[in-house]
């Protein structure tokens, strides 16, 4: 964020853009990151793994997350933890925004 100690609306810090995924890193430390994403409908992330645990908090809309081969729908106001080394993918069934918190230790 631009100014420390200043309240900010997570929804306003990242905007939807047609046909793409927008991201904004809020914090990046050796121990982890906090990143906001805005996905347009039909956008996603292909299956991959990460060596660290990650938490997805859906701020707006709905996303289908495939976690370990099982699809899970996560809606506005909900969160899900994606354990380290478990394959996962994301698919925007409608435009959605999320905050991704990755913990490296």
Protein Blocks (a to p, Z undefined) as FASTA:
>chain_A
ZZghiacdfklmpccdehiacdddfbdcfkbccddddddehiacdddddfbdcddddfeh
jddddeehiacdddehiacdddehiacddddfbdcdddddddfZZ
